[in-house]
Amino acid sequence: MFHELESDPKTALKGVPAAVVAFCATWCTDCQETEAYEKKLSEEYDGKVKFYRFDAVNNEEIADRFKVEAYPTYVFFRKGREVRGILVCPYSEAELRNWLESKLGRSAYR
C-alpha cells in the first residue's frame, strides 16, 4: 500500500517496522515518473515495508533535516529512525529495488 505522509517521519513512523519515504515535489517530472515504481514495489513488498510520499516543498524545514537537495530522494526508516544511505533520483525500477533490498539486508540479486 502507498501512503501520503503529512508530518515529520521520525514521529509519524515510530511504530512502523520498516518504511520508505520518497521526498518529492508535485511539479517534479522525475517524481511523477518514479511514482509508478513506488506503487509497484509497495504492492510487491506489502507486509514488509510501507511506502510513503512526503511533500518536501511544503515541508522544507523537515526535508532539510534529511539533507534533501533533489527530488525524489528516498530515505529508509526503521521504527522512525533513519537508516544511513539515501537514494537520489533513481533512473530505473531496478535501481530503487536494489537500494530497497540493501536496506532490508537481503541480496539485491535473485
NUTIRO-24052 format. One record per residue (C-alpha): residue number from 1; residue in three letters; chain; y, x, z. Coordinates in steps of 0.001 Angstrom, whole numbers, plus 500000, padded with zeros to 6 digits. Layout:
BEGIN
+-----+------+-----+--------+--------+--------+
: seq : type : mol :      Y :      X :      Z :
+-----+------+-----+--------+--------+--------+
: NUM :  ALA :   A :      Y :      X :      Z :
...
+-----+------+-----+--------+--------+--------+
end
This chain:
BEGIN
+-----+------+-----+--------+--------+--------+
: seq : type : mol :      Y :      X :      Z :
+-----+------+-----+--------+--------+--------+
:   1 :  MET :   A : 500000 : 500000 : 500000 :
:   2 :  PHE :   A : 503509 : 501144 : 499148 :
:   3 :  HIS :   A : 506413 : 500511 : 501583 :
:   4 :  GLU :   A : 510172 : 500900 : 501776 :
:   5 :  LEU :   A : 511355 : 502855 : 504810 :
:   6 :  GLU :   A : 514724 : 501882 : 506254 :
:   7 :  SER :   A : 515033 : 504100 : 509331 :
:   8 :  ASP :   A : 514525 : 507704 : 510406 :
:   9 :  PRO :   A : 510950 : 508712 : 509504 :
:  10 :  LYS :   A : 510492 : 510677 : 512737 :
:  11 :  THR :   A : 510975 : 507492 : 514730 :
:  12 :  ALA :   A : 509533 : 504934 : 512328 :
:  13 :  LEU :   A : 506304 : 506857 : 511682 :
:  14 :  LYS :   A : 505378 : 507865 : 515239 :
:  15 :  GLY :   A : 502353 : 505597 : 515254 :
:  16 :  VAL :   A : 501261 : 506381 : 511690 :
:  17 :  PRO :   A : 498435 : 508948 : 511498 :
:  18 :  ALA :   A : 499396 : 510212 : 508007 :
:  19 :  ALA :   A : 502324 : 509303 : 505762 :
:  20 :  VAL :   A : 504094 : 510483 : 502634 :
:  21 :  VAL :   A : 507807 : 509785 : 502372 :
:  22 :  ALA :   A : 509497 : 510008 : 498982 :
:  23 :  PHE :   A : 513215 : 510669 : 499474 :
:  24 :  CYS :   A : 514762 : 509018 : 496405 :
:  25 :  ALA :   A : 517891 : 507678 : 494764 :
:  26 :  THR :   A : 517908 : 504318 : 492973 :
:  27 :  TRP :   A : 519708 : 505823 : 489954 :
:  28 :  CYS :   A : 517331 : 508797 : 489641 :
:  29 :  THR :   A : 515179 : 508663 : 486486 :
:  30 :  ASP :   A : 512672 : 511165 : 487931 :
:  31 :  CYS :   A : 512263 : 508852 : 490936 :
:  32 :  GLN :   A : 511665 : 505899 : 488640 :
:  33 :  GLU :   A : 509017 : 507854 : 486713 :
:  34 :  THR :   A : 507161 : 509110 : 489809 :
:  35 :  GLU :   A : 507059 : 505637 : 491336 :
:  36 :  ALA :   A : 504020 : 504840 : 489169 :
:  37 :  TYR :   A : 502183 : 507901 : 490572 :
:  38 :  GLU :   A : 503074 : 506896 : 494102 :
:  39 :  LYS :   A : 501800 : 503349 : 493664 :
:  40 :  LYS :   A : 498544 : 504535 : 492107 :
:  41 :  LEU :   A : 497940 : 507126 : 494838 :
:  42 :  SER :   A : 498899 : 504663 : 497583 :
:  43 :  GLU :   A : 496098 : 502379 : 496386 :
:  44 :  GLU :   A : 493637 : 505239 : 495982 :
:  45 :  TYR :   A : 494344 : 506658 : 499451 :
:  46 :  ASP :   A : 494693 : 503288 : 501194 :
:  47 :  GLY :   A : 493458 : 503616 : 504765 :
:  48 :  LYS :   A : 494006 : 507389 : 504764 :
:  49 :  VAL :   A : 497708 : 507826 : 504020 :
:  50 :  LYS :   A : 500615 : 505395 : 503930 :
:  51 :  PHE :   A : 503250 : 505873 : 501239 :
:  52 :  TYR :   A : 506945 : 505166 : 501793 :
:  53 :  ARG :   A : 510143 : 505401 : 499784 :
:  54 :  PHE :   A : 513387 : 506261 : 501528 :
:  55 :  ASP :   A : 516877 : 505807 : 500053 :
:  56 :  ALA :   A : 518257 : 509309 : 500535 :
:  57 :  VAL :   A : 521671 : 508490 : 499081 :
:  58 :  ASN :   A : 522477 : 505683 : 501524 :
:  59 :  ASN :   A : 520978 : 507690 : 504392 :
:  60 :  GLU :   A : 522358 : 511112 : 503536 :
:  61 :  GLU :   A : 522542 : 512342 : 507139 :
:  62 :  ILE :   A : 518805 : 511759 : 507622 :
:  63 :  ALA :   A : 517950 : 513240 : 504203 :
:  64 :  ASP :   A : 519988 : 516342 : 505059 :
:  65 :  ARG :   A : 517878 : 516897 : 508187 :
:  66 :  PHE :   A : 514832 : 517173 : 505934 :
:  67 :  LYS :   A : 516672 : 519526 : 503568 :
:  68 :  VAL :   A : 516558 : 517098 : 500648 :
:  69 :  GLU :   A : 518518 : 518646 : 497788 :
:  70 :  ALA :   A : 516881 : 516986 : 494776 :
:  71 :  TYR :   A : 515193 : 513674 : 494033 :
:  72 :  PRO :   A : 512430 : 512859 : 494541 :
:  73 :  THR :   A : 511500 : 515068 : 497485 :
:  74 :  TYR :   A : 508191 : 514383 : 499217 :
:  75 :  VAL :   A : 507622 : 515055 : 502892 :
:  76 :  PHE :   A : 504285 : 514620 : 504651 :
:  77 :  PHE :   A : 504201 : 513312 : 508240 :
:  78 :  ARG :   A : 501526 : 513130 : 510914 :
:  79 :  LYS :   A : 502464 : 510696 : 513700 :
:  80 :  GLY :   A : 506163 : 511103 : 512984 :
:  81 :  ARG :   A : 506085 : 514887 : 512812 :
:  82 :  GLU :   A : 506952 : 516619 : 509579 :
:  83 :  VAL :   A : 504194 : 518807 : 508159 :
:  84 :  ARG :   A : 505548 : 522003 : 506674 :
:  85 :  GLY :   A : 505783 : 522283 : 502901 :
:  86 :  ILE :   A : 507747 : 519727 : 500894 :
:  87 :  LEU :   A : 507204 : 518857 : 497237 :
:  88 :  VAL :   A : 510258 : 518553 : 494996 :
:  89 :  CYS :   A : 510234 : 516730 : 491648 :
:  90 :  PRO :   A : 506551 : 516832 : 490715 :
:  91 :  TYR :   A : 506008 : 516933 : 486980 :
:  92 :  SER :   A : 502728 : 515046 : 486992 :
:  93 :  GLU :   A : 500452 : 512815 : 488997 :
:  94 :  ALA :   A : 498082 : 515790 : 489329 :
:  95 :  GLU :   A : 500782 : 517889 : 490992 :
:  96 :  LEU :   A : 501501 : 515130 : 493511 :
:  97 :  ARG :   A : 497764 : 514616 : 494112 :
:  98 :  ASN :   A : 497135 : 518353 : 494676 :
:  99 :  TRP :   A : 500021 : 518535 : 497148 :
: 100 :  LEU :   A : 498687 : 515463 : 498962 :
: 101 :  GLU :   A : 495166 : 516894 : 499097 :
: 102 :  SER :   A : 496525 : 520142 : 500546 :
: 103 :  LYS :   A : 498277 : 518176 : 503302 :
: 104 :  LEU :   A : 495119 : 516229 : 504061 :
: 105 :  GLY :   A : 493241 : 519509 : 504355 :
: 106 :  ARG :   A : 490841 : 518896 : 501505 :
: 107 :  SER :   A : 490181 : 520865 : 498386 :
: 108 :  ALA :   A : 492524 : 519904 : 495584 :
: 109 :  TYR :   A : 489662 : 520246 : 493109 :
: 110 :  ARG :   A : 486843 : 517754 : 492834 :
+-----+------+-----+--------+--------+--------+
end
